[in-house]
Amino acid sequence: MVKPLLALRSLDKRFGGVHAVKALSLDIYPGEVVGLIGPNGSGKSTTVNLISGATSPTSGSLIFNDHDITATSIVGRVAAGLARTFQTTTLFGEFSLLDHVALACHSRYAQTSWADALRRPAAKAEFAKQMAKAESILDRVGLAESAQLTGSEVSSAQQRLLMIATALATEPKLLLLDEPAAGMVAKERAELSGIIRGICGQGIAVMVIEHHMALIMEVCERIAVLNFGQKIADDLPELIRADPAVIEAYLGASV
């Protein structure tokens, strides 16, 4: 039997009198694309922050790759193979796209900073390896031709793809995509769908938190639905589409 890559067990998060996440249990398996949806204020962002380590649960546990990471730092989670993107893009405007991804590659850098500073042969070889890796990742997300442009010179859609590229540079086992299609037009969303499927095809699990239901229904193998901090459904897209509780809470009459 396949074990879940990530297992959330009875996660609770309170902010004073606000119960943002209530007894949330959820499994994500290797190579799976899972959607997380719900109305505004349903607990999606808090859940992502709990998984990524940006905030700590009031109670409950997170098991990642057979290890309890409930108290593990963000850096420790990245090292373990957990990466995320954010709703808003944060870039170094003067850095090229290649520079951004190469910088993220340093999370897997094998040489010490002293070896790098002294330009030792092993450090030079490692640098060349990481630059080649960065170029390959940019190609995977369709940004190879824009590699030398700066972050401020590319479109908002390309900036979102760059955020995915920098997350991939950390070599994740699980990638959390928080509103990756925000501001994208139909053609760009179609390209994003292909990129997500390609990531999944490489054995990386993906959780997509997104309001654009067409994208969620297209790329996700399973969808979990939150409402008022509680999971009200967790099923195949076609079953989520027809679930009365989900329709009432979020989807409306039809999607």
C-alpha positions as CSV (number, residue, x, y, z in Angstrom):
1,M,0.0,0.0,0.0
2,V,1.3,3.4,-1.0
3,K,2.0,5.7,2.0
4,P,1.0,9.4,1.7
5,L,3.9,11.8,1.1
6,L,2.2,14.4,3.3
7,A,-0.3,13.5,6.0
8,L,-2.2,16.2,7.9
9,R,-3.7,14.8,11.1
10,S,-6.3,16.7,13.1
11,L,-4.7,20.1,12.4
12,D,-6.2,23.0,14.3
13,K,-5.2,26.7,14.1
14,R,-6.7,29.4,16.3
15,F,-5.9,33.1,16.1
16,G,-7.3,34.4,19.3
17,G,-11.1,33.8,19.1
18,V,-10.9,32.9,15.4
19,H,-10.8,29.1,14.7
20,A,-9.2,29.3,11.2
21,V,-8.6,25.5,10.7
22,K,-10.6,22.9,12.5
23,A,-9.5,19.2,12.9
24,L,-8.2,19.1,9.3
25,S,-6.9,15.7,8.1
26,L,-5.7,15.3,4.5
27,D,-3.4,13.0,2.6
28,I,-1.3,13.8,-0.5
29,Y,0.4,11.0,-2.3
30,P,3.6,11.0,-4.4
31,G,3.1,12.4,-7.9
32,E,-0.5,13.4,-7.2
33,V,-2.1,16.8,-8.1
34,V,-4.5,17.8,-5.4
35,G,-6.7,20.9,-5.5
36,L,-7.6,22.9,-2.4
37,I,-10.6,25.1,-2.9
38,G,-13.2,27.0,-0.8
39,P,-14.8,30.4,-0.4
40,N,-12.8,33.4,1.0
41,G,-12.1,32.9,4.6
42,S,-12.5,29.1,4.4
43,G,-8.9,28.5,5.8
44,K,-7.0,27.8,2.5
45,S,-4.2,30.3,3.1
46,T,-3.9,29.2,6.8
47,T,-3.6,25.6,5.7
48,V,-0.9,26.4,3.2
49,N,1.0,28.4,5.8
50,L,0.7,25.4,8.2
51,I,2.1,23.0,5.6
52,S,4.9,25.3,4.6
53,G,5.9,26.2,8.2
54,A,5.0,29.9,8.0
55,T,2.8,29.4,11.0
56,S,2.5,26.7,13.6
57,P,-0.6,24.7,14.4
58,T,-2.4,25.1,17.7
59,S,-2.7,21.3,17.8
60,G,-2.4,18.3,15.4
61,S,0.5,17.1,13.4
62,L,2.1,17.1,9.9
63,I,3.9,14.0,8.7
64,F,6.1,14.5,5.6
65,N,7.9,11.6,3.9
66,D,7.5,9.5,7.1
67,H,8.9,12.3,9.4
68,D,7.0,14.5,11.8
69,I,7.7,18.1,10.6
70,T,5.1,19.8,12.9
71,A,7.9,21.7,14.6
72,T,10.4,21.8,11.7
73,S,11.5,25.3,10.4
74,I,10.7,26.6,6.9
75,V,14.4,26.0,6.0
76,G,14.2,22.4,7.3
77,R,11.0,21.8,5.3
78,V,12.6,23.0,2.1
79,A,15.6,20.8,2.8
80,A,13.2,17.9,3.3
81,G,11.6,18.5,-0.1
82,L,8.7,20.9,0.5
83,A,8.4,24.1,-1.6
84,R,5.8,26.7,-2.2
85,T,4.9,29.7,-4.3
86,F,2.9,32.8,-3.1
87,Q,-0.2,34.7,-4.2
88,T,1.9,37.8,-4.8
89,T,5.2,37.7,-6.7
90,T,8.3,39.0,-5.0
91,L,11.2,39.5,-7.3
92,F,14.6,41.2,-7.5
93,G,13.8,43.6,-10.3
94,E,17.4,44.0,-11.5
95,F,18.2,40.2,-11.5
96,S,17.7,38.2,-14.7
97,L,15.3,35.2,-14.6
98,L,18.4,32.9,-14.8
99,D,19.9,34.7,-11.7
100,H,16.7,34.1,-9.8
101,V,16.6,30.4,-10.4
102,A,20.4,30.0,-10.0
103,L,20.1,31.7,-6.6
104,A,17.4,29.2,-5.6
105,C,19.6,26.4,-6.7
106,H,22.0,27.2,-3.9
107,S,19.5,25.4,-1.5
108,R,21.1,22.2,-3.0
109,Y,24.6,23.6,-3.3
110,A,27.2,20.9,-2.5
111,Q,30.2,23.2,-1.9
112,T,31.0,25.4,1.1
113,S,31.0,29.2,0.7
114,W,34.7,29.2,1.3
115,A,35.4,26.8,-1.5
116,D,33.2,29.0,-3.7
117,A,35.0,32.2,-2.7
118,L,38.4,30.6,-3.3
119,R,37.2,29.4,-6.7
120,R,38.4,25.9,-6.1
121,P,37.9,23.5,-9.0
122,A,35.1,21.5,-7.3
123,A,33.3,24.8,-6.5
124,K,33.6,25.9,-10.1
125,A,32.3,22.5,-11.3
126,E,29.4,22.8,-8.9
127,F,28.6,26.3,-10.1
128,A,28.5,25.2,-13.7
129,K,26.2,22.3,-12.7
130,Q,23.8,24.6,-10.9
131,M,23.7,27.1,-13.8
132,A,22.9,24.2,-16.2
133,K,20.2,23.1,-13.8
134,A,18.7,26.6,-13.7
135,E,18.7,26.8,-17.5
136,S,16.9,23.4,-17.7
137,I,14.3,24.5,-15.2
138,L,13.5,27.7,-17.1
139,D,13.1,25.6,-20.2
140,R,10.6,23.4,-18.4
141,V,8.4,26.3,-17.5
142,G,8.6,27.9,-20.9
143,L,11.0,30.8,-19.9
144,A,14.2,29.7,-21.7
145,E,14.0,32.5,-24.3
146,S,13.5,35.1,-21.5
147,A,16.4,33.8,-19.3
148,Q,18.5,37.0,-19.6
149,L,15.6,39.4,-19.1
150,T,15.2,40.9,-15.7
151,G,12.2,40.3,-13.4
152,S,10.9,43.7,-14.1
153,E,11.0,43.2,-17.9
154,V,8.6,40.3,-18.1
155,S,4.8,40.0,-17.9
156,S,3.0,39.2,-14.7
157,A,2.2,35.7,-16.1
158,Q,5.9,35.1,-16.7
159,Q,6.7,36.3,-13.2
160,R,4.3,33.6,-11.8
161,L,6.1,31.0,-13.9
162,L,9.4,32.3,-12.6
163,M,8.1,31.7,-9.0
164,I,7.3,28.1,-10.0
165,A,10.8,27.8,-11.5
166,T,12.5,29.0,-8.3
167,A,10.5,26.6,-6.2
168,L,11.5,23.7,-8.6
169,A,15.1,24.7,-8.1
170,T,14.9,23.5,-4.5
171,E,14.2,20.0,-5.8
172,P,10.8,19.5,-4.0
173,K,9.0,16.3,-3.5
174,L,5.8,18.4,-2.9
175,L,5.1,21.8,-4.5
176,L,2.4,24.1,-3.1
177,L,1.1,26.5,-5.8
178,D,-0.9,29.3,-4.2
179,E,-3.1,31.0,-6.8
180,P,-0.7,30.3,-9.7
181,A,-3.2,31.4,-12.4
182,A,-4.0,34.9,-10.9
183,G,-4.1,37.5,-13.6
184,M,-3.6,35.0,-16.4
185,V,-5.6,34.9,-19.6
186,A,-7.0,31.7,-21.1
187,K,-3.9,30.9,-23.3
188,E,-1.6,31.4,-20.3
189,R,-3.7,29.2,-18.1
190,A,-3.6,26.5,-20.7
191,E,0.2,26.7,-20.7
192,L,0.2,26.6,-16.9
193,S,-2.0,23.4,-17.0
194,G,0.6,21.8,-19.2
195,I,3.4,22.8,-16.9
196,I,1.7,21.4,-13.8
197,R,1.0,18.1,-15.6
198,G,4.7,18.0,-16.5
199,I,5.8,18.6,-12.9
200,C,3.5,15.8,-11.8
201,G,4.9,13.6,-14.6
202,Q,8.3,13.9,-12.9
203,G,7.0,12.3,-9.7
204,I,6.5,15.6,-7.8
205,A,3.3,15.9,-5.9
206,V,1.5,19.2,-6.4
207,M,-1.2,21.0,-4.3
208,V,-3.0,23.8,-6.2
209,I,-4.8,26.4,-4.3
210,E,-6.8,28.3,-6.9
211,H,-10.1,30.2,-7.5
212,H,-10.2,29.4,-11.2
213,M,-12.3,26.3,-11.3
214,A,-11.7,25.4,-14.9
215,L,-8.0,25.0,-14.1
216,I,-8.6,23.1,-10.9
217,M,-11.1,20.7,-12.7
218,E,-8.6,20.2,-15.5
219,V,-5.4,19.4,-13.7
220,C,-6.3,17.9,-10.4
221,E,-6.8,14.2,-9.7
222,R,-8.5,15.0,-6.4
223,I,-10.0,18.1,-4.8
224,A,-10.4,18.9,-1.2
225,V,-12.9,21.6,-0.2
226,L,-12.8,23.8,2.9
227,N,-15.6,25.8,4.4
228,F,-15.3,27.8,7.7
229,G,-12.0,26.0,8.4
230,Q,-13.4,22.5,8.0
231,K,-13.0,20.0,5.2
232,I,-16.4,19.3,3.7
233,A,-15.4,17.2,0.8
234,D,-12.4,15.3,-0.6
235,D,-13.0,13.5,-3.8
236,L,-12.6,13.2,-7.6
237,P,-13.3,16.4,-9.6
238,E,-16.5,15.0,-11.2
239,L,-17.9,14.1,-7.8
240,I,-16.9,17.4,-6.3
241,R,-18.7,19.2,-9.1
242,A,-21.9,17.4,-8.2
243,D,-21.6,17.4,-4.4
244,P,-24.6,19.4,-2.9
245,A,-22.6,20.6,0.1
246,V,-19.8,22.0,-2.2
247,I,-22.3,23.6,-4.5
248,E,-24.0,25.3,-1.6
249,A,-20.8,26.5,0.0
250,Y,-18.7,27.5,-3.0
251,L,-19.5,26.4,-6.6
252,G,-22.9,27.8,-7.0
253,A,-25.5,26.3,-9.4
254,S,-23.1,25.1,-12.0
255,V,-19.4,25.1,-13.0
